[in-house]
Amino acid sequence: MLLGTPYKAFGDELKDERLRARKLTHQYNHLAPGEATEEQKILRELLGTTGEQFVIEAPFRCDYGYNIHIGENFYANFNLVILDCAEVIIGKNALIGPDVGIYTAGHPVHPDLRNQDYEFAFPVKIGNSVWIGGHVVINPGVTIGDNVVIGSGSVVTKDIPSGVIAMGNPCQVLREITDEDRNYYFKKLRFDEG
């Protein structure tokens, strides 16, 4: 599975590992609000690696958990789904909007192979200081560079370079982020300089 070659997803060894993740995410998603210590404990047990400071708003879903690596100062809003059949590496200072899906897994195009339960998985890498808007889908094998904004509702099917705003279906680079962008917080609305 981790080598990027076809595998069968319903083998006993993978089923048991997914069950472990389901139990931990169920426990996490059913905590009462404000139980930060318990939240951190469960997520640290579930995820591969984390920074010291991170927040994942419940509900959260994943396949295995241990293939997910998040950097320092990570924030994910409600309903994050990560299908981590391969590694998902997210850098520091990442912001993820609500209802985002990060998918490393895929299925063969031909129905005969799909019907035999074959899957494949390729890693997803997201750089430092990336903001991913709500309802974004990131497909298998995608790398997103540092200092990137992915617009809401985008479907990311190809790599995105550093320092850009990208959006659309399929997601494409709109423009570079420049020093002029420091003056604005939303569209043409300027920060008060007084």
N, C-alpha and C positions, 0 to 999 in steps of 0.2 A: 504494500500500500504506500509506504513512504518513499519507495524508489521510483514512483511515477509509472509503474507497469500495471496492467490490468489485474484486478483481484476480485474475489467474491466477497461481498460485504456481509453476508449472512453466516459466515463461519462462526463456530462456537467461541473462538478466542476473541473475535471482534465484538460479538454479541455481549459477552461478559464485560468487556471494557466500556461499551456504550451504556450498559445497565448501570455501571458504577457512576458514570457521568450523569445519567438521568436521575439517580438517587441524590447526588450532590446538588444538581440544579433544582430539583424539586424542593429539597431542604432550603436552599438559598431563596428561591422564589416565594416561599411561604413564611419567611420571617416577618415579624411585625416591623413596621418602619421604626428606624432609630436604633436598631441593633447592630451598630457599625462594627463592634468587635467581633461578633459572631459572623457577620457578612464577610469580613476580611479573612477570618479563619477558614471558612468554607471555600472561598475563592482561591486562597493560597494552596489549599489541598487539591482543588480541581485543576488549576491552570499550571502550565509548564513553568513559567517565570513571570514575576511581576516586579514593578518598582515599589518603593515604599508607599507612595501616595497614588491611589487609584480609586475610581468609583465606577461601578457598573450598576445602573439602575435595573431593578427587577421589573418585569421578567427578563431572563436571559436564558438562551438555549445554545447548546453545542453538542457535537457528537462524542468527543473524547476528552477535551479539556487540556490534556497534557501537551498537545501540539500547539497551544496558544501561548505566545510570549508577548507581554505588553510592557512598555517602558514606563518610566517615571512620569507622574502627572497625567495619567490616562483618565479620560472620562468618556463613558458611553451612556447615552440616554436609553429610554425604555425600548424593549423588544429587539435587542440585538440578537441576531442568529449567526453563529459561526459554525459552518460545517468543516471541522478541522481534521479531515482525513489525511491531510498533509499539513506541514507547518504553516502557521499564520504568525508572522512577526510584525509587530506594530511598535514604532519608535516612541520616543518621549514626547510629551506635550501634544498628544493626539486628542482630538474631539470628534466624537461620532454621534450623529443625530439619531432621532428615533426611527425605529423600523428599518434598520440597515441589515442587509444580508451579505455575509462574506462567505463565499463558497469555494472550497478547494476541490470538491468532488464533482465528477461528471459521469456521464454514461455514453456508451458507444451510440453512434447514429443509427446503425443497422438494428432493426428490431430483433433479429435472431440472437444477436449478442446481448442486447439488453434483457431479453427474456431468459437468458442464462444467468442473470444476476451479476453480470460484470460491471465494474466501476473502474474509474481511474481517479487519481488525485494529483494536483500540482500545487506547490506552495504559493501563498500570497504574501507579499511584503509591502508594508506601508511605512514610509519614512517618518522623520521627526517633524513636529509642528504641522501636522496635516489636519485639516477640518473636512470631515465627510458629512455632507448634508443629509437630511432625513430621506428615507425611502430609497437610498442608493443600494444597488446590487453590484458586488465585485465578484467577477468570475475567476475560475481556476487559472493559476499561472501568472496573474497580474502583479506587476511591481509598480508602486506609486512612489515617486521621489519625495524629497524633503520640501517643506514650505509650500504645500499644495492645498488648494480648495477644490473639492469636488461638489458641484452644484446638486441640489436636491433632485431626487428622481432619476439620477443618471444610472446608466448601465455600463459599467466599466469592463470592457472586453479586451483591451490592450493596455500596455504599459503607458504610464503618464510620467513625463519628466519632472524634475524639480522646478519650483518657483513659478508655477502657473495656476490659473483658474481653468478648470475643465468641466464640461457638462454635456448632457444630452444622451440620446439613445440612438446609436452607440456614443459613449462619452468621447469627446474630442476637446483638444486644447482650444480655449477661447482667446486667452491672451496671457502674457507674462505678468507677474506681480512686480510692481515697481515701487520706488521710494515715494512716489506721488500717492500711493495707496495708504500711506501712514496718516494722511490728512482726513480720511473719511472713515466713518464707522458703518455706514450703510448707503449704498448707491451714491448720491450727491450730497449726503448729509455730512457736514464737517464737524470734527471735534472742536469744542470751544477752546480757543487759544488764549482766552483771557484769564 
